[in-house]
């Protein structure tokens, strides 16, 4: 009996690389991947439909819960969208506070991911050290906002809390400690033989493929492409706070790791500058509860890359339509490209290389290919489990 030249290896939806469910079907020859087919949609939460059932203020906190690691990024993107539809500008001090919390969140997200990357290649000592030091950032976020995961800092028209002068020394002290540790870990990542063996030259994404497949964030910048919403389309206070867009040209998992490490150092510089130059004044402006008919796109540079929110209003106190495009979805085509030609053992670290968040990526729509129509469910149908 003859054997097929390739075999199919299912990876997921429950698998060792991630705690979130997602499915990839790999075709392999020997132990080399020759094709990969993603099957997304296992973690649908109905959150976009839920936006239509709540008023604009309630949706701030719903937006935060799209993703626990980048909750402030989603809340910022949401409030920006509503503020644009209302035609208002938030106070200068609020723009600086949003920037400070966003960069603390980036430190939290990137340090968490560096630990996960180390864990995926069996370097659990570095995993434990980075997560230990991440607690410094988590404690600063809690001190500034009251929450470690969801911060409830944003509101439509500005921010809800101030950063008082007496807490600034504590923030700077924490940043000094975290900067020292980050530099130490970057040195380890650049020289540790085991980590280099597992990441250098692994999961190649050439610049032309990164652009052609619409990669975003550190995944794109690690392929030498200088693209960052904070610099290209500034929001909050990014047009006033100086920083460098980190790019590397290794195009591999190692470069994606080092890019996030270098970005952490830039984030520390942004926070320090914002704290030193934060203007005085009001924290927010009053806004109406009813939003006039409008249609807008809002985008921010979340830790994983460009995050897009689409909002449509109809002159009521609730949005008519809301749509979220997370960075992970944008990076899936590029991820599949990086997986071609690699060894089976490299799949977990390459998948981890884009820092995926499948829970905030997955959306769902019903499609009838024969009738050429599509639809989604109403809230009542979701509750009853009834399909059309």
TORLUMVO-732267 format. One line per 10 residues: number of its first residue (from 0); their letters; for each residue x, y, z of C-alpha. Coordinates in steps of 0.05 Angstrom, whole numbers. Example, Ala and Ser with C-alpha at 12.3 -4.5 7.8 and 13.67 -1.06 7.14 Angstrom:
// TORLUMVO-732267
0 = as = 246:-90:156 | 273:-21:143
END
This chain:
// TORLUMVO-732267
0 = xxxxxxxxxx = 0:0:0 | 27:69:-19 | 29:129:28 | 10:200:14 | 69:248:8 | 38:294:60 | -1:283:124 | -49:330:159 | -35:350:230 | -90:386:269
10 = xxxxxxxxxx = -67:438:318 | -124:459:364 | -174:484:379 | -147:463:447 | -72:458:443 | -9:468:485 | 14:534:456 | -45:577:478 | -100:579:530 | -149:607:479
20 = xxxxxxxxxx = -183:561:429 | -163:567:356 | -151:515:302 | -96:508:250 | -92:450:201 | -20:436:180 | 1:394:121 | 71:366:132 | 123:327:93 | 166:292:144
30 = xxxxxxxxxx = 167:345:198 | 166:406:151 | 103:447:143 | 82:455:70 | 13:486:80 | -28:515:136 | -103:530:139 | -129:572:198 | -200:562:223 | -219:621:267
40 = xxxxxxxxxx = -282:637:305 | -282:592:367 | -283:648:418 | -341:690:392 | -373:730:448 | -427:769:411 | -395:833:436 | -409:875:374 | -483:859:377 | -480:877:451
50 = xxxxxxxxxx = -456:947:433 | -522:959:397 | -561:942:461 | -526:991:507 | -519:1067:509 | -455:1102:492 | -431:1110:564 | -444:1037:581 | -405:1016:519 | -341:1046:546
60 = xxxxxxxxxx = -336:990:596 | -358:938:545 | -302:961:499 | -252:952:556 | -273:879:562 | -258:861:490 | -188:845:513 | -159:843:583 | -87:857:562 | -103:918:518
70 = xxxxxxxxxx = -166:942:552 | -144:1015:552 | -128:1012:478 | -199:989:462 | -230:1041:508 | -187:1096:476 | -206:1074:406 | -279:1072:426 | -281:1140:460 | -243:1172:402
80 = xxxxxxxxxx = -296:1146:354 | -353:1175:394 | -317:1241:406 | -306:1248:331 | -379:1236:317 | -396:1289:369 | -344:1337:340 | -310:1350:406 | -237:1357:429 | -215:1330:496
90 = xxxxxxxxxx = -174:1373:543 | -97:1373:535 | -86:1342:604 | -133:1285:587 | -93:1271:524 | -29:1264:565 | -62:1218:616 | -89:1173:561 | -18:1169:533 | 13:1151:600
100 = xxxxxxxxxx = -37:1095:614 | -30:1069:542 | 46:1063:549 | 41:1030:617 | -6:980:584 | 45:969:529 | 98:954:581 | 50:905:614 | 32:871:548 | 103:866:519
110 = xxxxxxxxxx = 134:841:584 | 79:789:590 | 93:767:518 | 169:762:527 | 156:715:585 | 109:673:542 | 160:670:485 | 213:645:534 | 164:593:561 | 148:568:491
120 = xxxxxxxxxx = 221:551:479 | 230:520:548 | 266:579:580 | 222:582:641 | 272:619:684 | 266:681:641 | 191:670:639 | 187:674:715 | 235:734:720 | 198:776:668
130 = xxxxxxxxxx = 130:761:700 | 158:778:768 | 182:846:744 | 117:858:706 | 84:864:774 | 118:932:781 | 78:957:721 | 14:924:744 | 21:958:812 | 31:1026:779
140 = xxxxxxxxxx = -31:1016:736 | -70:997:798 | -44:1058:836 | -62:1105:779 | -129:1076:758 | -153:1029:813 | -151:968:768 | -97:919:745 | -133:894:683 | -191:940:667
150 = xxxxxxxxxx = -176:1012:685 | -240:1052:671 | -196:1113:659 | -228:1136:594 | -295:1170:587 | -327:1204:527 | -297:1274:529 | -234:1259:568 | -212:1217:628 | -246:1201:695
160 = xxxxxxxxxx = -185:1207:741 | -126:1253:749 | -53:1236:761 | -34:1274:823 | 34:1304:835 | 48:1261:897 | 45:1195:858 | 92:1216:802 | 156:1200:841 | 129:1129:853
170 = xxxxxxxxxx = 115:1121:779 | 185:1145:760 | 218:1100:812 | 181:1040:784 | 202:1059:713 | 275:1064:735 | 273:993:763 | 235:965:703 | 283:999:653 | 343:968:687
180 = xxxxxxxxxx = 312:898:686 | 289:905:614 | 359:923:590 | 386:863:627 | 335:816:595 | 349:845:526 | 422:829:536 | 403:757:554 | 357:750:494 | 413:773:447
190 = xxxxxxxxxx = 465:725:474 | 432:664:506 | 450:605:459 | 388:564:470 | 340:621:457 | 379:643:395 | 378:571:368 | 302:569:374 | 286:638:346 | 341:664:300
200 = xxxxxxxxxx = 323:652:228 | 257:619:249 | 190:642:221 | 216:688:166 | 170:744:142 | 203:783:86 | 188:858:81 | 149:850:16 | 107:795:47 | 95:836:111
210 = xxxxxxxxxx = 69:894:69 | 31:851:19 | -4:811:74 | -20:873:115 | 17:855:178 | 15:905:235 | 51:924:299 | 117:892:321 | 105:836:271 | 110:887:214
220 = xxxxxxxxxx = 165:929:246 | 209:868:258 | 210:860:182 | 240:929:174 | 176:968:158 | 169:1033:196 | 95:1036:210 | 63:1059:275 | -5:1093:284 | 24:1135:341
230 = xxxxxxxxxx = 72:1167:291 | 34:1162:226 | -34:1185:251 | -21:1214:321 | -76:1212:373 | -76:1228:448 | -11:1266:460 | 34:1228:412 | 42:1289:367 | 75:1325:426
240 = xxxxxxxxxx = 115:1271:460 | 180:1250:424 | 194:1176:412 | 227:1130:361 | 191:1078:320 | 230:1014:331 | 246:973:269 | 291:912:260 | 309:875:196 | 318:804:221
250 = xxxxxxxxxx = 248:785:197 | 246:727:246 | 219:709:315 | 282:736:348 | 270:804:316 | 197:804:338 | 221:790:409 | 275:844:409 | 229:894:376 | 181:888:435
260 = xxxxxxxxxx = 239:894:483 | 264:958:449 | 193:985:447 | 189:978:523 | 248:1024:530 | 214:1074:484 | 150:1069:525 | 188:1085:588 | 216:1148:555 | 146:1168:531
270 = xxxxxxxxxx = 117:1162:601 | 173:1202:633 | 166:1257:582 | 90:1259:589 | 96:1263:665 | 146:1320:661 | 106:1361:609 | 34:1345:628 | -7:1409:622 | -54:1433:676
280 = xxxxxxxxxx = -128:1441:666 | -193:1402:661 | -198:1327:654 | -260:1323:611 | -314:1362:576 | -389:1351:581 | -420:1313:523 | -492:1299:502 | -522:1230:511 | -551:1229:440
290 = xxxxxxxxxx = -502:1223:382 | -523:1253:315 | -523:1209:253 | -451:1196:232 | -402:1142:210 | -329:1140:232 | -267:1098:236 | -221:1104:296 | -153:1073:303 | -97:1068:355
300 = xxxxxxxxxx = -31:1031:361 | -49:976:410 | 9:934:438 | -1:883:383 | -9:934:327 | -61:976:291 | -130:970:324 | -191:994:285 | -261:1011:311 | -318:1028:265
310 = xxxxxxxxxx = -380:1063:292 | -445:1083:261 | -496:1126:297 | -569:1141:280 | -587:1200:325 | -605:1159:386 | -569:1143:452 | -545:1076:425 | -500:1059:365 | -533:1030:304
320 = xxxxxxxxxx = -472:988:286 | -404:975:316 | -346:935:288 | -277:919:316 | -216:897:275 | -163:873:324 | -88:869:306 | -88:793:312 | -137:786:255 | -93:830:212
330 = xxxxxxxxxx = -32:787:227 | -63:719:212 | -45:719:137 | 26:738:153 | 29:686:207 | 9:631:158 | 66:654:112 | 117:650:167 | 96:578:183 | 112:551:113
340 = xxxxxxxxxx = 175:509:111 | 187:506:186 | 195:446:231 | 136:421:272 | 173:437:336 | 176:510:316 | 101:519:309 | 87:541:381 | 139:597:383 | 121:622:313
350 = xxxxxxxxxx = 47:624:332 | 67:661:395 | 110:708:354 | 52:752:333 | 29:756:406 | -41:731:386 | -104:747:425 | -157:702:395 | -210:722:445 | -210:794:422
360 = xxxxxxxxxx = -202:774:349 | -259:726:336 | -323:752:304 | -380:713:273 | -429:722:216 | -475:671:183 | -465:662:108 | -511:624:61 | -467:613:-1 | -525:585:-42
370 = xxxxxxxxxx = -572:643:-29 | -514:693:-29 | -536:727:36 | -508:737:105 | -536:758:173 | -523:758:247 | -568:742:305 | -610:789:347 | -600:790:422 | -664:750:433
380 = xxxxxxxx = -641:697:383 | -574:692:417 | -607:681:484 | -655:629:455 | -602:594:413 | -646:601:352 | -617:607:281 | -651:639:222
END
